């Protein structure tokens, strides 16, 4: 139970007690038969784990989405895909290792996979810029997507980033323009596009590879225009109000599905994807195959029309006229 979170403490304590009993049974009999005591603790552990993880708050789900042992893009490429061949560089400036991409196979079908990639340790995080891409990363992604469209290959993107890199170098090389071009061009790709939020889905950094025919999200991932800490700092002048901001932002998978901003939730193993990466990858693979089959059955004009309509339906407003004289008041219809 390394890297456990604050709300997991009751589980940790029960697990520690169970481990001690198994390692030193003679010191913990307490007048009960050892097997009965172990059975009691195991039942209590399972009940506590289920109660905690079935009633997580939005902030707790954000913490799970950021868990350092959570599977990243390269983990899913190893577990859910086969024959991945990475392609590098934007052919204009550099190869941004915060975004990885290349050809792979999904159950024998050739696809293009692109995803944001974080690091497991300090050295790798520096190399991958903590999963925050530069402009060249988004240009690399677009280059690969155009290549896939040319050869008629479906595109799958895996999103896990706190946001695009906000540094001076990124601004000098036009990070906003790079993301904006991707948003425009992804609406026009003439192949099915699937996007999956596997961890953090932060702001424009996520949207830069997130325009798709279907957007899926893992059960404990989140998708937001701003981080809870950033929102708290703006609204309440205190980053400690992040739990309150996470609740107000409605950024969890369930909220996003209710708002129509994602199309399906991919279930995770109890306790989060890091507790059983193989099962998490199997669930993801199952959903990818299902949605890919549905999209491939659509004629191209209908595919593009549905993609257009999907994003036009977001953020709609209706004009309402109050009884008293005055200007019309916009009323939000959908997020």
N, C-alpha and C positions, 0 to 999 in steps of 0.2 A: 504493500500500500504506500509506495513512495509518492511524493508530490500530492498528498491528499489535501482536500479542501476543508475549510472550516466546518461546513455543514455535514461533512462526513465523519466527524469525530465520534459520534455514537457507534458507527460501524467499525471504526478503527479499534475502539476499546473492546468491543465484543470479539473482534477477530483476534486481538492480542490475548484475551483471556482464553479463547479456544485453542490458540497455538500453545500457550503455556500448559494447558491441561494435557495436550497430546504429547508434549515434550517431557513433562515431569508429572505423570499421573499419580505417583505415590504421594506428592505434596498437596494434592487438591481433592482428595476424596470427599471431605466434609460430610462423612456419614452416608453419602449416596453412592450407589454403584456408578463407576466411572462412565459406563456407556450411557446411562440415563442422563447424567449431567451434561455430557457432550451433546446428546440429542436435544436437550433443552436449549442449550446455547445456540446450536445450529438453527433451530426453529426461530428463536428470538432474533438471530442475525438475519435470516431470510426475511422475516417480517419487518424488521427495522429498515433494511435496505429497500424493500418494496415501498414502504410508507414514505421514506425520504425522497426516493427518485420518482415516485408518481405524483409528488406534490411540490415540485421545484418552483421557486419564484423566477421571474425573468432574469434577475441578477445572477442567480445561481446557475441558470442555463448559459449565461454569458461566460461565467467562470469555467464551465465545462467546455464551452467552445474554444477557450484559450488554453485548455489543459496541455502542459508540455509533452505529455505522452500520447496525445490524440493523433490518429493517423493523418498524415499529410498527403499531398498529391502523389508523390513518388511511392508511398506505401500502397495507395489504391491502384496505381499503375502496376505494381507487382502482384497484388492480391486479386484484382478484379479483371485485369487485362492481360494480354500476352504479347510477346514480340514487340515491345516498345522500342522504337528507334528515335532517339532525340535529335531534333534539328535546332540549330543555334543561330543567333545573330539576326539583326534587323537589316543587314546589308547597307547600313548608312552610318552607324556610329559604333555600336558594341553589342556584345551578348549580355543581356541582363539575366542573371541567374535567379532573380526573384520570380521569374516566369519560366516554366519549362513547357516544352511542347514537342510533339512529333507524332509519327504514325504508330498505331497499335492495332491489336485485334480484340474484338469483343465477341466471344463465342464464335470465332472463325471469320467474323466480318471485319473488314478493314475500316478503321475510323481514324480521325485526327483528334488527339486529346491535348488540351492546353490547360495548365493550371498554375496558380500561385503556389510557391513553395517556401516554407519557413525552414529554419535550421534546428537541429537537435542540441547543439552546444554553441558556445560563444563564437568559436571559429567559423562554424558553418552559418550561423546567423549573420555574421558580418559579411560573409561571402554572398549570402542570399538577401542581404539588406532587410532581415527580419520579415521577409515576405512582402515588402512594400516596393512596388515596381517603379522604375524610371520610365521616361518616354520611350526609350529604345525597347523596353519590355513589351509595351503595348503595340509598338510597330512590328516587333517580331511576331507577336500573336496575330496581328492582321495579315502579315505576309503569309503565315502558315494557313490561316483561314481561307485566304484567296486561293492558295495552292489546292486546298481540299475541295473548294468549290469548283475549281477548274477540272478536277478529276472525278467529281461527283461523289465525294466521300462525306458521310455524316460527320458533324463536329460536336465534340463533347468538351465542355469547359468545367473545371473544378475550382471553386472560389474559396480562398481562405486567406484573407488579408485584412489588416486593420485599416488599410487605405493606401492610396498611391503615395510615393515618397514626396514630402513637401519641401525638400531642400533647395538651395540656390541652384545647383546644377540641373535639377529637374525643371525648375522654372526657366532657366536659360535655354533649355532644349525643348521647351513648350509642352509641358505635361498636360495642360488643359486641352490644347489642340489635339494631342495624340489620343486622348480619351474621347474627345468629341468626334473625331474621325471614325474611331472604332464604333461608337454608337450609331453613327449614320450607316457605315458600311455593313455592319452586322444585320441591319434590317433588310439588306438587299441580297444577302448570300442565298444562292439558289440550291441549297441543300438543307436537310434537317439540322437544326441546332438545339442541343440540350445543354442547359447550364445547371450545375449543382452547387449549392452552398454547403461545403463540408465542415466549415468551422466558423471563422469570422467573415462577415460580408460587409465590409466597411466602405461606405460612401462611393465616390466615383472610381476609386481603385477597384472595387468589385464590379461596378457597372461596365468598366472598360472591357471586360470579357463576359458580361452577363446578359446581353440582349439575345434572347433565344425564343424558340417556338414553345418550349416548355421549360419552366424553372422549378427545379426540385430543391428541397432543403432537408438536411439531416435533422433528426428530432431535437437535438441539443445545439444546433447551430443558430446563428442570428444574422439578420440582414437589416442594415440601418443606414440612414443618411448621415449619421454622426455617432461616435462612440458614446456610451452612457456617461463616461467621465467628461468628455467634451461638452455634452449637453448640460451636465450639472454645473460645470464651470461657467457657462454662459448664463443659464437661467437663475441659478442660486448662488453663484460666485463661490462655489465650494465643491471640489471634485469628490468629497466624501458623500455627496448626495447622489452618487452614481446609481445605487439601488432604486432610489425614487425615480430617477430619470429612465432607467431601464423599464420600469413599470409603465411610465407615461408614454414612452416611445412606441410601445406595442411592436417589439422587434423579434419576438419568439416565433417559432415555426407555426404554432397554433394561431397566433394573432395574424400572421402574414397570410395564412390560408383563408381565414375569415375575411380578410380585406381583399382577397383576390390577387395578391401580389406574387404568390407562388402557386404552383399547380398541384403539388403533392408533397407529402412529408414521408421521408424515408426513415423507418424505425431504426433505433439503435439498441444494442444490448443494454440490459439494465445496468445503470451506473455509468453509461457513456461508451462511446465507440472505442476508447482506449482500453476498456476492460476485455474486449474480445474483437480485435481488429479483423480477424477472419470472418466472423459473423457479420460485422458491419459492412465489410466489402461484399459479402454474398448478398446482403439486402440491397446494397447500392446496385450491384450488377443486375439483379432481378428487375428493379425499377427501370434501369436504363434500357434493358431489352424490351420491356413492355412499351415504354413511351416511344422508343425508336421505331418499333414495328408500326405503331399507330401513325406516326408522322410519315413514314415511308409509304404508307398506303394512300396518302393524299396526293392529288395532282399538284404540280408545281404552282400554278396560279392560285389554287386554293390555299396552299401552304403559306405563300407570301401574303395573301389577303388576311388570313387568320393572324399571322404575326403582326401585321399592321394594326388590325383591329384590337389585338390584345393590349398594345401599348397606348393606343388612342383612348381606350376605356379607363386608363389610370389617371387619377387626379381630375376627374370631371367635376364641373360645377353647374348648378342650375340657378337661374335668376329668379328670385322671389320678390314680390312687391308687397311691402307692409301696408296696412290700412291707411296710415297717415302718409301725407305727401312726403316725398323724398326719393333719393336715388335707390335703385335696385340693390338688394343685398345678396352677394354670392353665398350660396349654401353648399358646403362640400358634400359630394355624393359618395366618392370613394377616395381612398388614400392615394 
